[in-house]
Amino acid sequence: MKGICVQLAALSLGAGGLLAAGAALAHDDPNRPDDGSQVGTRFKQKPKVTDEARQRLQTNYIALCVQKSVPDRVDWFLRHSDDKEYVKPDGSHSIGTYLVIDQCLGDTMNGMTLESTFFMSTSSIRGLLSEQAYLAGRPAYLAAPEGAVIPARTFVATGDELPVARGLAQFEDCVATTDPANADALLRTKPGTAEENAAARALVPALGACLAKGQTLSFTAQSIRSFAAEGMWQRFVAPAAPSYTGQP
């Protein structure tokens, strides 16, 4: 699995996923964490303890920043990746630079120079960006037109990872087709809240119906949200022709 290694000062490709620094301060954006808690494992000064919910709010804020900053690049990335692999964009930039994650990360850190890191897989960043791309311009749920067809996905993974990526895609698309209203409702909740947990539980019947024989997945509110996000993007956003030509 090819991953994304991101650092605030420099970006480079690495194995395993997205490595991002994060430290957030209060801001007028309601999606932004509201205090100076720091996330990570390497600090030049002792960090405060940051809970999982705050970490998720921070990563959601970064994803929202990326979507607002370079929506065409987000769309291109989602059309040229799967849960295991992605196509490296043309040019000298890494995927982290291409998606301006470094800039959004710096905005999240609000000028601080603390050294901090946390890990995110390629699958996780796809889920976060799928959610923001799906919600963009959709203030409320709108059912798909009758007879709408989910377009075939592009798979980049090879070898043993390819059937895993295909299985995840089929599961996600099934969830978005079986219960799109509750999938949409889940994506509109605040991460780490009782509302999110309740919305995730509402999708349990669809999850059970869509799970293939022999398929094993880990179900948490966070993972269910990611599955729903990828499925909803593929069903409602992917069918539309891109607004750009080539690689944006």
Helices and strands as residue ranges (DSSP letters): E 4-6, E 11-12, E 18-20, E 22-23, E 38-39, H 52-69, H 71-79, H 95-98, H 101-109, E 118-120, H 122-135, H 161-178, H 180-187, H 194-202, H 204-210, H 221-236
